[in-house]
Amino acid sequence: AVASFSARPAAIHAQSPKPADDSDSVRAERASRLMKEMRTLARALKVVKQGKPGEEPVEIIEEPLFRHNGLARIYEDGSTWAWGKRGRPIALCKLFTSNSEQGFWTYCNVLTSTELIEMYRGDEKMWYPQSVGIAFKTFSDSPTPSEKATFRLRQMKELARRFSAYEVTYPPFTASKTRYELQLKPQPVHRYNDPDHGIVDGAVFIIAHEAEPEMILLIEAVQKNGETSWQFGAGGIGGAEFHLKVDGSEVYSRPWAKNAAGLPTESFFGFVRHKDK
């Protein structure tokens, strides 16, 4: 059975982490231990393309795209991982724990590819979306992508600043219906290209509540019919209701996920598992 959970990490296990020793050495040791544990858990996930059983699993990118401690939210540590070393990442997973000593970890997954996949944890098939959740749209009033990679990065950052976003959570996961403004992290966490599929350049941006990723924003320079232009796509990587605007006009929304976890057949799905089970 899939454990349901809140988009607000504090509600997942109704627990608070133990008071931390604030000494630098203890913090550094704890951070190192948790990073090693998250690396092991992320690499234990196997992602394959649906309908292609003979192919090798999609490779995970060795390092996390983003590391996020809880700050005001009550969870201990987390990181965001991606699969697909070449071209646009095929899927991302936000992995975090409220208390590592209890051993329960939450996995929030979002499909960022236009191909369908399956995710396995050991022999257990965890996630098998039946529809693509990300739709790319062209920018209006955008410059022609530069021929130079450094200039294109500057352009992508400028385009990203045109976005604003918020999320909404509902009882019983919060005491009342609550809106939270989200913030764009100004630096992209991943850069990619795929000339065979018309992607000249692309970047993954994080839209977060404080330190926690809540939405994924992809901005790409693409070539079609000999012309290069900009496009974008977005997806929620949490269970909340999401709204994304560009220049004040809404361009993406997603309803509150069922039980804040979604379903394994959907493009967003979250589950909670003990690290040893």
N, C-alpha and C positions, 0 to 999 in steps of 0.2 A: 504494500500500500504506500501511496505517496503521502509524506507528511506535509500538511498545509502549513503555511507560515506567512508572516506579515511582510509587507514591503518595508516596514520599519523594523530593523534588526533587533531592537530591544525586546520585541514581543515574541521572538521565535521560541525561546525556551523559558520565558518568564524568569529570568535569572540575571544576576549582575556579576560581572567579573570580580575576582578577589582584588582587594586593594593592591596596587602595584608598588614595588620598591622603586623609588624614583632615581636611584643612583644610576649614573651613566653606564657603568659596567653591567649592571643587571638588565637595564633596558636593551643594551646592545646584544647581550647573550640571548634574551628572550626573542628579540627581533630576528636574530640569526636562526634560532631553533624553529621559529614559526615559518620562516621563509623556506627552510629545508623541508618542513612538513608539507607546506603548500605545494612545493615543487613536486614532491612525491605523489601527492593526491592528484594534481593536474595531469601529470604524465601517465597516471593510471587510467585516465579516460581515453577511450579509443573512439575516433570519429571516422566513419566511412561514408561514402556516397551511396545513396539508395539505388538499388537496381544494378550495382556494379560489384558483385560479390568477389570477383577475381582480382580486383585492384587492391593495392596496398592501402592501409589506413592513411588518412591525411595527417601529415606531420604537424606536431605542435611547434609553435615558435618557442625557442629554448627559454627565453626570459619573459617574465610577465610584462605586459604592456603598461601596467599601472599598479602601484602599491598604495593601499589605502587603509590607514588606521581610523578608528572610529570617531575621534574627537568628541563631539557632543553626543553622538549616538553610542549606545552601549554595546559595542562588540569589540573584540580584542584586536583582530587583525584581518586583513584581506588582501587579495590581489586579483587582477584581471588577466586572463590568458586568451590566446587566440590560436586557431589552427589554419594552416595554409601558408607555407613559407614563400610561395610565389604568387604574386597577384593579390587580389582582394582577399582578406581573411574569409574563410568559409563559415566560421562560427566563433563566438566569444563566450567565455564563462567567467562570471564573477564568483569567487570562492572566498568565503569568510566564516569565522567562528565567533560565537559570543563568549565562549569559555573553552579554551583548548584543553584544559585538564579533564573536562567531561568528554571530550573527543567527538562532539557533534559538529559537523561542517555543513554549511548551506551552499548549494550550487545554483546560480542563476544563469541560464543559458539563453542566448539570442542567436538566431540564424541571420547571417549577414550576406549569404550567398544567394544567387538565383537558382542554385541546385539544391535538391533535398538531400538530407543526410540522416544518419543514425548515430547515436552516441551510446557506448557501452561502458559500464563500470564492472570490470571483470567479465563474467558471463551474463550479467544482467543488462538487458536493453533498457536504457533509462529514458531515451528521448528519440522520437521519430516523427518530426514535423511532417504534416501532409500538405502544407501550403507555404509559400514564400511570404515572409512578413515585411520585406523591405521593397519599396518601390522608388525608383530614381526619378527625379524631376530636374528639369533644366532651370538654371538661374535666369532671372530677368535682370537686365541692366548690369551685366557683368563684363569685365574686360576680356579680351582674347588671351588665352593662356600663353604665357611667355615661353620662348624657346629655351630659356635657361632655367635649370632646376632650382637654383637659389631664388630667382625672382618668382617662380611658380609657388614656392613655399610661402613667400610674403603674400602673394595673392590669395592663397588658401586661408591664411590667417585672417586677412581682411574680410574675406567672404564669411568665415566662421563668426566673426563679430557681429554680423547682421542678424544672427539668430538669438531668440530668447525662448525660455521654456519654463514650465511649471508642472508639478505633479499634484495629485489629489489622493488622499487616503480616506478610508471609510471605517466605521465601527464594524466588528469589534476590535480591529487592529489598532485603531486610535480611538480616543474617547468620543470624538465627534468628527464629522467630515472636515478635513483640514487641507488647506492648500499650502504648498511649499514652493517658493521660487527656487529655480535651479540656476547654476552658474557654469558657464563654459570655462574649461581649463584651456588657457591660451596656447599652450604648446601641443601639437599633435603627438600622440603616443606611438604612432606607427606610420611608416611611409612605404608605399608599394607602387608597382607598375605592372602592366601586363599587355605588352604591344600586340600579342596574338589575339586579344579580345578587345582591342581598341582603347585600353586604359593607358594613357600617356603618363599620368602621375596620379597618385591618390594618397589621402591621409585620413587617419582615424583620430577623431577628437572625442574627448570625454565631456559630457554634461553631467554635473554632479550636484548632490545636496551635501554641502560642506566637503568632506573628503570622499564621500561614497559615490561611485559611478551610478547613474540612474538611466542615462540615455547614451547611445552611441551615434555619433554623427560622422558620416563618410562624405568627403568632398573629393571629386575626381575631375581631372581634365581628360576628356575623351575625344577620340577622333572618329567621325562618321562622315562618309562620302567626301573625304578629303578635307573636311573642316574640323577644327578643334574648338571645343567649347567646355563649359563647366556644368557639372551635374552634382546632385546631392541625394543622399538617402539617410534615413534615421530609423532607429529601433529602440524600444525600451528594454533595459536589462534589469528591471525590477518589477514588482507586482503591482505598482500603483497605476492610477489613470494618468496618462501623459498627454501634454499639449506642447507643440513646438511651433514657433512663429518665425518667419523671416520678414524683416522690414515691417513688423506689426501684423502681418496676415498669417493666419494659421495654415500650415502646410502638412502637418502630421498630427494625428491623435491616436491614442489606443486606450480602450476602456480598461477599467480595473480588472485584473486577471482573476479568474475563478479561484476563490480561497487564497488570493494573492500569489498563487503558485502557477496558475494556468494549467494546461493539460499537456501530456507528452506528445500529443498530435499537433500542437500549436507551435508557432515560430518563437514564442517565449515560453520557457518552462523552468520551474525551480523545484528542487527537492532537497531534503535534509537526510544525511546519512552519517552513521558513526564511522569513524576512520577505519576501524578494525572489522567491520561487518559488511 
